[in-house]
Amino acid sequence: MAITGADWEMFKTSKRSLNAQLRVSYFKNDLDGGLLLRDYLDRNTTLGVGGNIGFFNEDETDRYMLYSAVSNSGFANEELEPSATHADLDRTETWPTEQATTSNIFGALTPSRRGERGNRMYPRQFATNGATVPLRNDYEKRWGVKLDMDSQLDRYNRLKFGVETYLWDIRDTYRFYYGEFTDDEYTGEPRLLSIYGMDRLDFGDLVIDLGLRMDRFDVNKAFPVIVGQNNPDFSDPLVKPEVQTHLSPRLGVAHPVTERTQVRLSYGYFYQIPPFELIYAMSERDFMVDAISNPNQTMGNGWLGMGQTIQFEVGFTTLLSDNLVVDFVGYHRDIRGNLGYRLATADDLRQMAQVDPNYVIRAQGNLRVIANQDNGVIKGFDLSVDKRFTDYFGFRGTYSLMFARSTQSDPQEYVRTLARQLDAFTGQSPPPPADLAPTDNDRTHQVALMLRFLFPDDFKQGTVWGKVFGEFGANFNLRYSSGTPFTPVNKAGEFITTANSARAPAFKLADLRLRKSFRLGQDRVTFFATIFNLFENVNYGQQGIDPTSGQVGIDQYFLQEILPSALETQVTTEAQLIRDLNKDGFVSKSEAATSAFAKGRAQDFDPEFWLRPREVRLGVEYAF
């Protein structure tokens, strides 16, 4: 990355001025992320971690050299021991169902953990005997030029004008261990041009900012007319989407009501470029031929629009005293055209392309196509009280009230949840949600308090208080926030209420730092102690909440499912040997159930499900 530029002061008088600033930037990213080498997946080392942490990359391997975890019986050191170098190219071998691995130390089968709204759906048992790392090569080159002009025209007007442009060259290659039908590679050269102007009108007791911004975005590439139909054998047409141009008006007003109080408001439109991966993904591949009609393949969309946010804020700042300041700001953000995947039928694809109703669609089934289908609103206020550090004491307190609502929390949410469910009457998946629901990161109430005490070395000299508190300092931080939302699900993992209708427990945390200094002649010795989570509050990670119960690691259907699957067997595999607790060569029903329960509990009670426990750090500093 490199940045260069120049600043000019073109002229300056007591009433007028004109300045210019030019910046030219260059950024290049060329990253290879690949499969871990076989030596790294050595089962004879602790947790399967060997000493050679190398990688295969695109230049060193065939595109299909992707590892499969295959084994006849599951015993270690077999000819077909799972490795990074044994690829199942023709898919004739099967993935193991009872493999003892670092992610399945009990060698037992357990049901998948039920997913729910958000990104918290994952299996209890992993399919591979190593790290599932896809082969990915990202290349990006970006040139940027930005010119800003700033001119004080007269006593009342200060004009700012600017132009910036960015030129990208991107190439992305993605391989996954399932095989070629999940692969993707694409190129793109998008362009962005932005021009803005602003005039600050300063009337002394009233300041008004008037602004206007223009964004012009060009994907600069031809895309298939029908998403997913890009086969030269059928002469599928390609069309370049039109350049998008958006105007964003901006307004800001500030007015000092008194010498101690100021009110302000702002209003504006803001546009965001979609992630390039969501635009160009699968743009050079055919859904039927290259993706083999894989229903889980997500398709990009060259006709994506820029997301829009309309924001309004109003606030005030007031001095209650020389050392005490109160600040309040209320806000409302209307979000339109957010990105989300949808299941597009043949008719949907024709409508998106604006073609004849009889246009031939070769795809059998629905496609997962990204679209500007989501909307949302965020509103609330922030209140803060600050006391300047005086009389050995200072503090800052904040309170936030926020309501974050959206039709989806992230682009993948619908295809990860509701799109996988079928209506009992229609046999089809329900449509994407149209009603607003709390987003995954919505925390209605948030409170923070920061206290600081610091006493100088001459504090109450000659007294007991002076000896104790001289050169003593303390910092105390307290945080509280409402719990994040989740969606209760039933035994089948289906929503039983509206999305994100329940709340996880609240977050509570207090930290304390103490320091005390002593003088040794001209030197100084400082002892300090830091206590994180002072009151040892139990806080849960968002991923740890089980949607069947609303508690960490408690799946109310777990026991009902593992007991019927606990079968009596002879020991013939490594996994069965682990479950043979008394080593009599036979896995009883109780041993099978015990192993399955232990494995399920171990992964349900993942340490990452809990946030920071109490932690005490002690130290000493010697200054001379």
C-alpha positions as CSV (number, residue, x, y, z in Angstrom):
1,M,0.0,0.0,0.0
2,A,1.3,3.5,-0.9
3,I,-0.1,7.0,-0.5
4,T,1.4,10.2,-1.9
5,G,0.0,13.7,-2.4
6,A,0.5,17.4,-2.0
7,D,-1.1,20.4,-0.2
8,W,-1.3,23.9,-1.6
9,E,-2.2,27.2,0.0
10,M,-3.2,29.0,-3.1
11,F,-3.9,32.3,-1.4
12,K,-4.8,33.7,2.0
13,T,-5.9,37.1,3.2
14,S,-7.6,38.3,6.4
15,K,-11.0,37.5,4.9
16,R,-10.5,34.9,2.2
17,S,-8.5,31.8,1.5
18,L,-8.2,28.9,-0.9
19,N,-6.5,25.6,-0.2
20,A,-6.2,22.3,-2.1
21,Q,-5.2,18.8,-1.1
22,L,-4.4,16.0,-3.5
23,R,-4.0,12.3,-2.5
24,V,-3.1,9.4,-4.7
25,S,-3.3,5.9,-3.2
26,Y,-2.4,2.4,-4.4
27,F,-3.3,-0.8,-2.7
28,K,-2.5,-4.4,-3.7
29,N,-3.6,-7.6,-2.0
30,D,-2.5,-11.0,-3.3
31,L,-3.3,-13.7,-0.7
32,D,-3.2,-17.4,-1.0
33,G,-5.1,-19.4,1.6
34,G,-5.0,-23.1,1.1
35,L,-5.2,-26.6,2.6
36,L,-2.9,-27.5,5.4
37,L,-0.1,-29.9,4.5
38,R,-0.3,-33.5,5.6
39,D,2.5,-33.1,8.2
40,Y,0.4,-30.6,10.0
41,L,-2.4,-33.1,10.3
42,D,-0.3,-35.6,12.1
43,R,-2.5,-37.6,14.5
44,N,0.5,-38.5,16.6
45,T,1.0,-35.0,17.9
46,T,-1.0,-33.1,20.5
47,L,-4.4,-32.3,19.1
48,G,-3.2,-33.2,15.7
49,V,-0.9,-30.3,15.3
50,G,2.4,-31.1,13.7
51,G,5.5,-28.9,13.2
52,N,5.2,-28.2,9.5
53,I,2.5,-25.6,9.1
54,G,2.7,-25.3,5.3
55,F,0.0,-24.7,2.7
56,F,-1.0,-25.8,-0.7
57,N,-1.8,-23.0,-3.0
58,E,-3.2,-22.6,-6.5
59,D,0.2,-22.8,-8.1
60,E,1.3,-26.0,-6.4
61,T,-1.7,-28.2,-6.6
62,D,-4.3,-29.5,-9.1
63,R,-7.6,-27.8,-8.5
64,Y,-9.2,-31.0,-7.4
65,M,-6.5,-32.0,-4.9
66,L,-8.8,-31.4,-1.9
67,Y,-8.7,-33.7,1.0
68,S,-11.4,-36.2,2.0
69,A,-11.6,-37.9,5.4
70,V,-11.9,-41.5,4.2
71,S,-11.2,-44.7,6.2
72,N,-12.3,-48.3,6.2
73,S,-12.5,-49.0,9.9
74,G,-11.3,-45.8,11.6
75,F,-8.2,-47.3,13.1
76,A,-5.1,-45.0,13.1
77,N,-2.2,-45.4,10.5
78,E,-4.3,-47.2,7.9
79,E,-3.6,-46.9,4.2
80,L,-6.6,-44.7,3.8
81,E,-6.0,-42.7,6.9
82,P,-7.6,-39.2,6.5
83,S,-5.1,-36.8,5.2
84,A,-4.7,-33.6,3.2
85,T,-3.0,-35.4,0.3
86,H,-5.6,-38.1,-0.2
87,A,-8.3,-36.7,-2.5
88,D,-11.5,-38.5,-3.4
89,L,-11.7,-37.3,-7.0
90,D,-14.5,-39.5,-8.2
91,R,-16.5,-39.4,-5.0
92,T,-16.5,-43.3,-4.8
93,E,-15.4,-43.4,-1.2
94,T,-17.5,-42.3,1.8
95,W,-16.9,-39.9,4.6
96,P,-16.6,-41.5,8.0
97,T,-19.5,-41.5,10.3
98,E,-17.7,-42.6,13.5
99,Q,-14.2,-41.1,13.2
100,A,-12.3,-40.4,16.4
101,T,-10.8,-36.9,15.9
102,T,-9.6,-33.9,17.8
103,S,-13.2,-32.5,17.4
104,N,-14.8,-35.8,18.4
105,I,-12.6,-37.2,21.1
106,F,-15.3,-39.6,22.3
107,G,-15.8,-41.2,18.9
108,A,-19.5,-40.9,19.3
109,L,-22.4,-39.9,17.1
110,T,-24.7,-37.1,18.3
111,P,-27.3,-35.0,16.5
112,S,-26.5,-31.6,15.0
113,R,-27.0,-28.6,17.2
114,R,-30.2,-26.9,16.1
115,G,-29.7,-23.6,14.3
116,E,-31.8,-20.5,14.7
117,R,-31.9,-16.9,13.5
118,G,-28.3,-15.7,13.2
119,N,-25.0,-17.4,12.5
120,R,-25.1,-20.0,15.2
121,M,-25.9,-23.2,13.3
122,Y,-23.1,-25.8,13.4
123,P,-22.8,-29.6,13.8
124,R,-21.6,-31.2,17.0
125,Q,-19.4,-33.6,15.0
126,F,-17.2,-32.5,12.2
127,A,-16.9,-34.6,9.1
128,T,-13.1,-34.3,8.5
129,N,-10.0,-35.4,10.5
130,G,-8.3,-32.0,10.2
131,A,-9.0,-28.4,9.6
132,T,-11.6,-27.7,7.0
133,V,-9.7,-24.9,5.2
134,P,-10.9,-24.0,1.7
135,L,-8.4,-23.1,-1.0
136,R,-8.8,-19.4,-1.7
137,N,-6.8,-17.0,-3.7
138,D,-7.7,-13.3,-3.4
139,Y,-6.2,-10.7,-5.7
140,E,-7.1,-7.0,-5.5
141,K,-5.4,-4.0,-7.0
142,R,-6.9,-0.5,-6.3
143,W,-6.0,2.9,-7.5
144,G,-7.5,6.0,-5.8
145,V,-7.3,9.7,-6.5
146,K,-8.9,12.3,-4.2
147,L,-8.8,16.1,-4.6
148,D,-10.3,18.4,-1.9
149,M,-10.7,22.2,-2.2
150,D,-11.4,24.4,0.8
151,S,-12.2,28.1,0.3
152,Q,-13.3,30.8,2.7
153,L,-15.3,33.0,0.3
154,D,-16.4,35.7,2.7
155,R,-17.4,36.3,6.3
156,Y,-20.5,34.0,5.9
157,N,-19.5,31.3,3.4
158,R,-17.0,28.6,3.6
159,L,-17.1,26.4,0.5
160,K,-15.7,22.8,0.3
161,F,-15.6,20.8,-3.0
162,G,-14.1,17.5,-3.7
163,V,-13.8,14.6,-6.2
164,E,-12.5,11.1,-5.7
165,T,-12.4,8.1,-7.9
166,Y,-11.4,4.4,-7.4
167,L,-10.4,1.8,-9.9
168,W,-10.3,-1.8,-8.9
169,D,-8.9,-4.9,-10.5
170,I,-10.1,-8.0,-8.6
171,R,-9.7,-11.8,-9.2
172,D,-11.0,-14.3,-6.8
173,T,-10.6,-18.1,-6.8
174,Y,-12.4,-20.3,-4.4
175,R,-12.2,-24.1,-4.0
176,F,-13.9,-26.2,-1.3
177,Y,-13.4,-29.8,-0.3
178,Y,-16.7,-31.0,-1.6
179,G,-15.5,-30.8,-5.2
180,E,-15.7,-28.8,-8.4
181,F,-19.4,-28.1,-8.1
182,T,-18.7,-25.7,-5.2
183,D,-15.8,-24.0,-6.9
184,D,-16.0,-20.5,-8.2
185,E,-13.7,-18.0,-9.8
186,Y,-14.4,-14.5,-11.2
187,T,-12.8,-11.3,-12.3
188,G,-14.0,-7.7,-12.1
189,E,-12.9,-4.1,-12.7
190,P,-15.5,-2.0,-10.9
191,R,-15.3,1.8,-11.0
192,L,-16.5,4.5,-8.5
193,L,-16.6,8.2,-9.0
194,S,-17.8,10.6,-6.3
195,I,-18.2,14.4,-6.3
196,Y,-19.3,16.5,-3.4
197,G,-19.8,20.1,-2.5
198,M,-20.7,21.8,0.8
199,D,-21.3,25.4,1.9
200,R,-21.0,26.3,5.6
201,L,-23.1,29.4,6.3
202,D,-21.9,31.0,9.5
203,F,-24.2,33.7,10.9
204,G,-22.5,33.8,14.3
205,D,-25.3,32.4,16.5
206,L,-26.5,30.0,13.7
207,V,-24.3,27.7,11.6
208,I,-25.9,25.8,8.6
209,D,-24.1,23.2,6.5
210,L,-25.6,22.5,3.1
211,G,-24.2,19.7,1.1
212,L,-24.7,17.5,-1.9
213,R,-22.8,14.3,-3.0
214,M,-23.0,12.3,-6.2
215,D,-21.9,8.7,-6.4
216,R,-21.5,7.0,-9.7
217,F,-20.8,3.2,-9.6
218,D,-20.1,1.0,-12.5
219,V,-19.7,-2.8,-12.2
220,N,-17.9,-2.6,-15.6
221,K,-18.7,-6.2,-16.7
222,A,-21.2,-8.1,-18.7
223,F,-23.3,-10.6,-16.8
224,P,-25.6,-13.4,-17.9
225,V,-29.1,-12.1,-18.7
226,I,-30.5,-15.0,-16.7
227,V,-28.7,-15.4,-13.4
228,G,-26.9,-18.8,-13.5
229,Q,-27.2,-19.3,-17.2
230,N,-23.7,-18.8,-18.7
231,N,-23.0,-21.7,-21.1
232,P,-21.4,-20.9,-24.4
233,D,-23.0,-24.1,-25.9
234,F,-26.4,-22.4,-25.6
235,S,-25.1,-19.0,-26.7
236,D,-26.4,-17.5,-23.4
237,P,-26.5,-13.7,-23.9
238,L,-24.5,-11.4,-21.6
239,V,-25.5,-7.8,-20.8
240,K,-23.6,-5.0,-19.0
241,P,-25.7,-3.4,-16.3
242,E,-26.3,0.3,-16.5
243,V,-24.1,2.6,-14.4
244,Q,-25.8,3.7,-11.2
245,T,-25.9,7.3,-10.2
246,H,-27.2,8.5,-6.8
247,L,-27.5,12.0,-5.3
248,S,-27.2,12.4,-1.5
249,P,-28.4,15.7,0.0
250,R,-27.0,16.6,3.4
251,L,-28.1,19.2,6.0
252,G,-26.5,20.2,9.3
253,V,-27.6,23.0,11.7
254,A,-26.0,24.1,15.0
255,H,-27.3,26.9,17.2
256,P,-26.0,28.1,20.6
257,V,-29.1,28.7,22.7
258,T,-27.1,30.2,25.5
259,E,-23.4,30.5,26.2
260,R,-23.6,27.1,27.9
261,T,-26.0,25.2,25.7
262,Q,-25.9,24.3,22.0
263,V,-28.5,22.4,20.0
264,R,-27.8,20.7,16.7
265,L,-29.5,18.5,14.0
266,S,-28.4,16.8,10.8
267,Y,-30.2,15.0,8.0
268,G,-28.7,13.2,5.1
269,Y,-28.8,10.4,2.5
270,F,-26.0,7.8,2.4
271,Y,-25.3,5.1,-0.2
272,Q,-23.1,2.0,0.2
273,I,-21.5,-0.1,-2.5
274,P,-22.4,-3.9,-2.2
275,P,-19.5,-6.2,-1.4
276,F,-17.9,-7.2,-4.7
277,E,-18.1,-10.9,-3.8
278,L,-21.9,-10.7,-3.8
279,I,-21.9,-8.9,-7.2
280,Y,-19.5,-11.1,-9.1
281,A,-19.9,-14.6,-7.5
282,M,-20.7,-17.3,-10.1
283,S,-20.9,-14.7,-12.8
284,E,-18.6,-16.7,-15.1
285,R,-20.0,-20.2,-14.3
286,D,-23.2,-22.0,-15.3
287,F,-25.5,-23.3,-12.6
288,M,-26.5,-26.5,-14.4
289,V,-23.0,-27.5,-15.7
290,D,-20.5,-26.1,-13.3
291,A,-22.5,-26.1,-10.1
292,I,-24.3,-29.4,-11.1
293,S,-27.6,-27.8,-9.9
294,N,-26.3,-27.6,-6.3
295,P,-29.2,-26.0,-4.5
296,N,-26.8,-24.7,-1.8
297,Q,-24.7,-22.7,-4.3
298,T,-25.2,-18.9,-3.8
299,M,-25.4,-16.8,-6.9
300,G,-24.1,-13.2,-7.3
301,N,-26.1,-10.4,-9.0
302,G,-24.6,-7.8,-11.3
303,W,-27.7,-5.7,-11.0
304,L,-27.5,-5.1,-7.3
305,G,-28.2,-1.6,-6.3
306,M,-26.4,0.5,-3.7
307,G,-27.9,0.3,-0.2
308,Q,-29.5,3.4,1.1
309,T,-29.5,4.9,4.6
310,I,-31.6,8.0,5.4
311,Q,-30.3,9.4,8.7
312,F,-31.7,12.1,11.0
313,E,-30.1,13.2,14.3
314,V,-30.9,15.8,16.8
315,G,-29.0,16.6,20.0
316,F,-27.8,19.2,22.5
317,T,-24.8,19.8,24.7
318,T,-24.9,21.8,27.9
319,L,-22.5,22.8,30.7
320,L,-24.2,22.2,34.0
321,S,-21.2,23.7,35.7
322,D,-17.6,24.5,34.8
323,N,-16.7,20.8,35.3
324,L,-19.9,18.9,34.3
325,V,-21.1,18.4,30.7
326,V,-24.3,16.7,29.5
327,D,-24.6,15.5,25.9
328,F,-27.7,14.0,24.3
329,V,-28.3,12.8,20.8
330,G,-31.4,11.1,19.3
331,Y,-31.3,9.4,16.0
332,H,-33.4,7.6,13.4
333,R,-31.9,5.6,10.5
334,D,-34.1,4.3,7.8
335,I,-32.3,1.5,5.9
336,R,-33.5,0.5,2.4
337,G,-32.2,-2.0,-0.1
338,N,-30.1,-4.1,2.2
339,L,-28.7,-7.3,0.8
340,G,-30.3,-10.7,1.3
341,Y,-30.4,-14.0,-0.5
342,R,-33.8,-15.2,-1.8
343,L,-35.0,-18.4,-3.5
344,A,-35.6,-17.4,-7.1
345,T,-38.0,-19.5,-9.1
346,A,-38.0,-19.6,-12.9
347,D,-40.6,-16.8,-13.0
348,D,-38.5,-14.7,-10.6
349,L,-35.5,-15.1,-12.9
350,R,-37.5,-14.0,-15.9
351,Q,-38.9,-11.0,-14.0
352,M,-35.4,-10.0,-12.8
353,A,-34.1,-10.2,-16.4
354,Q,-37.3,-8.5,-17.8
355,V,-37.6,-11.2,-20.6
356,D,-40.5,-12.9,-22.2
357,P,-42.6,-15.2,-19.9
358,N,-41.8,-18.1,-22.1
359,Y,-38.0,-17.6,-22.0
360,V,-36.4,-21.0,-21.4
361,I,-34.9,-21.4,-17.9
362,R,-32.7,-24.5,-17.7
363,A,-32.2,-24.5,-13.9
364,Q,-34.3,-27.2,-12.2
365,G,-35.4,-25.9,-8.8
366,N,-34.8,-22.6,-7.1
367,L,-31.6,-20.6,-7.1
368,R,-30.2,-18.7,-4.1
369,V,-29.8,-15.2,-5.6
370,I,-28.7,-12.1,-3.7
371,A,-31.0,-9.1,-4.0
372,N,-31.8,-5.7,-2.5
373,Q,-34.7,-7.2,-0.6
374,D,-34.2,-6.2,3.0
375,N,-35.2,-3.1,4.9
376,G,-34.7,-2.0,8.5
377,V,-34.8,0.9,10.9
378,I,-32.5,1.8,13.8
379,K,-33.6,4.4,16.3
380,G,-32.8,5.4,19.8
381,F,-30.7,7.9,21.8
382,D,-27.4,8.3,23.6
383,L,-27.0,10.2,26.8
384,S,-23.6,11.0,28.5
385,V,-22.5,12.8,31.6
386,D,-18.9,13.8,32.0
387,K,-17.2,15.3,35.0
388,R,-13.8,16.8,34.3
389,F,-11.0,15.4,36.6
390,T,-10.9,17.8,39.6
391,D,-10.6,17.4,43.3
392,Y,-8.9,13.9,42.8
393,F,-12.0,12.6,41.0
394,G,-13.5,12.3,37.5
395,F,-16.2,10.2,35.9
396,R,-18.0,9.5,32.7
397,G,-21.5,7.9,32.5
398,T,-23.4,6.8,29.4
399,Y,-26.8,5.4,28.7
400,S,-28.0,4.2,25.3
401,L,-31.4,3.1,24.2
402,M,-31.5,1.4,20.8
403,F,-34.1,-0.4,18.8
404,A,-32.5,-2.2,15.8
405,R,-35.1,-3.8,13.5
406,S,-34.7,-5.5,10.2
407,T,-36.2,-8.1,8.0
408,Q,-32.9,-10.0,8.2
409,S,-29.8,-9.7,10.3
410,D,-27.3,-10.7,7.6
411,P,-27.6,-11.7,3.8
412,Q,-27.4,-15.5,4.5
413,E,-30.1,-15.6,7.2
414,Y,-33.1,-16.6,5.1
415,V,-31.3,-19.3,3.1
416,R,-29.8,-20.6,6.3
417,T,-33.0,-20.9,8.2
418,L,-36.5,-20.5,6.7
419,A,-35.5,-21.5,3.2
420,R,-34.6,-24.9,4.5
421,Q,-38.1,-25.5,5.9
422,L,-41.0,-26.7,3.9
423,D,-44.6,-25.8,4.4
424,A,-46.7,-28.8,5.2
425,F,-49.5,-27.7,2.8
426,T,-47.7,-26.2,-0.1
427,G,-44.5,-28.2,0.0
428,Q,-42.6,-25.0,-0.6
429,S,-40.3,-22.9,1.6
430,P,-41.9,-19.9,3.2
431,P,-41.1,-16.5,1.5
432,P,-38.4,-14.2,3.0
433,P,-39.6,-12.3,6.1
434,A,-41.3,-9.0,5.4
435,D,-41.9,-8.0,9.0
436,L,-39.2,-6.2,11.0
437,A,-37.7,-8.1,13.9
438,P,-34.8,-7.4,16.3
439,T,-31.4,-7.9,14.7
440,D,-28.9,-10.3,16.2
441,N,-26.8,-7.5,17.6
442,D,-29.7,-5.5,19.1
443,R,-29.2,-4.6,22.7
444,T,-32.0,-2.4,23.9
445,H,-30.3,-0.9,27.0
446,Q,-26.6,-0.2,27.5
447,V,-25.1,1.5,30.5
448,A,-21.4,2.3,31.1
449,L,-19.8,4.0,34.1
450,M,-16.1,5.0,34.4
451,L,-14.7,6.3,37.7
452,R,-11.2,7.6,38.2
453,F,-9.5,8.5,41.4
454,L,-5.9,9.9,41.6
455,F,-4.2,11.4,44.7
456,P,-0.9,13.3,44.4
457,D,2.2,12.5,46.6
458,D,1.5,15.6,48.7
459,F,-2.1,14.6,49.6
460,K,-2.7,15.3,53.3
461,Q,1.0,15.1,54.1
462,G,1.8,14.2,57.7
463,T,-1.4,12.3,58.3
464,V,-2.5,8.6,58.1
465,W,-4.7,9.4,55.2
466,G,-1.7,10.9,53.3
467,K,0.4,7.8,53.9
468,V,-2.4,5.5,52.7
469,F,-3.7,7.5,49.7
470,G,-0.6,9.5,48.7
471,E,0.3,8.6,45.1
472,F,-2.6,6.2,44.9
473,G,-4.9,5.8,41.9
474,A,-8.0,3.7,41.1
475,N,-10.0,3.1,37.9
476,F,-13.4,1.4,38.1
477,N,-15.4,0.5,34.9
478,L,-18.9,-0.9,35.0
479,R,-20.9,-2.1,32.0
480,Y,-24.4,-3.5,31.5
481,S,-26.4,-4.3,28.4
482,S,-29.5,-6.1,27.6
483,G,-29.2,-9.6,26.3
484,T,-29.1,-10.3,22.6
485,P,-32.2,-11.8,20.9
486,F,-32.7,-15.3,19.7
487,T,-35.5,-17.4,18.1
488,P,-36.9,-20.3,20.0
489,V,-37.1,-23.5,17.9
490,N,-38.8,-26.9,18.2
491,K,-37.3,-30.4,18.0
492,A,-37.0,-30.1,14.2
493,G,-35.2,-26.8,14.5
494,E,-38.1,-24.9,13.1
495,F,-39.2,-21.4,14.4
496,I,-42.0,-21.7,17.0
497,T,-42.4,-17.9,17.4
498,T,-41.6,-14.8,15.3
499,A,-37.9,-14.2,14.6
500,N,-35.8,-13.1,17.5
501,S,-38.7,-12.9,19.9
502,A,-36.7,-14.1,23.0
503,R,-33.7,-12.6,24.8
504,A,-30.6,-14.1,26.2
505,P,-29.5,-13.1,29.7
506,A,-28.1,-9.6,30.2
507,F,-24.4,-8.8,30.1
508,K,-22.8,-7.4,33.3
509,L,-19.1,-6.7,33.9
510,A,-17.0,-4.7,36.3
511,D,-13.2,-4.1,36.1
512,L,-11.0,-2.5,38.7
513,R,-7.4,-1.2,38.4
514,L,-5.4,-0.1,41.5
515,R,-1.9,1.4,41.7
516,K,0.2,2.7,44.5
517,S,3.6,4.3,44.2
518,F,6.5,4.7,46.7
519,R,9.6,6.7,46.4
520,L,13.1,5.2,47.0
521,G,15.3,8.3,46.9
522,Q,15.1,9.6,43.4
523,D,13.5,6.4,42.1
524,R,9.9,5.3,42.1
525,V,8.3,1.9,42.6
526,T,4.8,1.3,41.6
527,F,2.7,-1.7,42.5
528,F,-0.5,-2.3,40.5
529,A,-3.3,-4.8,40.3
530,T,-5.9,-5.2,37.6
531,I,-9.0,-7.3,38.3
532,F,-11.2,-8.2,35.2
533,N,-14.8,-9.2,36.0
534,L,-14.5,-8.1,39.6
535,F,-17.7,-9.6,40.7
536,E,-17.3,-12.8,38.6
537,N,-20.5,-12.3,36.7
538,V,-21.4,-15.1,34.4
539,N,-21.8,-13.8,30.8
540,Y,-22.7,-15.8,27.8
541,G,-21.4,-15.6,24.3
542,Q,-24.2,-15.2,21.8
543,Q,-23.3,-18.4,20.1
544,G,-23.7,-20.4,23.3
545,I,-27.5,-19.9,23.8
546,D,-29.4,-23.0,22.8
547,P,-32.6,-21.9,21.1
548,T,-34.6,-24.9,22.4
549,S,-34.2,-23.7,26.0
550,G,-32.7,-20.2,26.0
551,Q,-29.9,-21.5,28.2
552,V,-26.2,-22.2,27.5
553,G,-25.6,-25.8,26.6
554,I,-29.1,-27.1,27.5
555,D,-30.9,-28.8,24.6
556,Q,-34.2,-29.9,26.0
557,Y,-34.5,-32.7,23.3
558,F,-30.9,-34.0,23.6
559,L,-31.6,-37.0,25.9
560,Q,-34.6,-38.0,23.9
561,E,-32.4,-38.4,20.8
562,I,-29.2,-40.0,22.1
563,L,-30.9,-42.9,24.0
564,P,-32.6,-44.6,21.0
565,S,-29.3,-44.3,19.0
566,A,-27.2,-46.0,21.7
567,L,-26.8,-49.5,20.3
568,E,-24.9,-52.6,21.5
569,T,-22.0,-53.5,19.3
570,Q,-18.8,-55.5,19.1
571,V,-15.6,-53.5,19.1
572,T,-14.2,-53.4,15.5
573,T,-13.3,-49.7,15.0
574,E,-11.2,-47.2,16.9
575,A,-14.3,-45.1,17.7
576,Q,-16.0,-48.2,19.2
577,L,-12.8,-49.0,21.2
578,I,-13.1,-45.5,22.8
579,R,-16.7,-46.1,23.7
580,D,-15.8,-49.5,25.3
581,L,-15.3,-48.0,28.7
582,N,-14.6,-51.3,30.6
583,K,-12.5,-52.6,27.7
584,D,-14.3,-56.0,27.5
585,G,-14.4,-55.9,23.7
586,F,-18.1,-55.1,23.7
587,V,-19.9,-51.7,23.7
588,S,-23.0,-51.9,25.8
589,K,-26.1,-49.7,25.4
590,S,-25.2,-47.8,28.6
591,E,-21.6,-47.3,27.4
592,A,-22.8,-46.0,24.0
593,A,-25.2,-43.6,25.7
594,T,-22.6,-42.4,28.2
595,S,-20.1,-41.7,25.5
596,A,-22.7,-39.9,23.3
597,F,-23.8,-37.8,26.3
598,A,-20.2,-36.9,27.3
599,K,-19.4,-35.9,23.8
600,G,-22.5,-33.8,23.4
601,R,-22.0,-32.1,26.8
602,A,-18.4,-31.4,26.0
603,Q,-19.3,-29.6,22.8
604,D,-22.4,-27.9,24.2
605,F,-20.3,-26.5,27.0
606,D,-17.7,-25.1,24.7
607,P,-15.4,-22.6,26.6
608,E,-16.1,-20.0,23.9
609,F,-19.8,-20.0,25.0
610,W,-18.8,-18.1,28.1
611,L,-17.1,-14.7,28.1
612,R,-14.2,-13.5,30.3
613,P,-14.1,-15.0,33.8
614,R,-12.5,-13.3,36.7
615,E,-8.9,-12.6,36.0
616,V,-6.4,-11.0,38.4
617,R,-3.1,-9.5,37.2
618,L,-0.4,-8.2,39.5
619,G,2.7,-6.2,38.6
620,V,5.4,-3.9,39.7
621,E,7.1,-1.1,37.9
622,Y,10.5,0.4,38.8
623,A,11.3,3.9,37.4
624,F,14.8,5.4,37.9
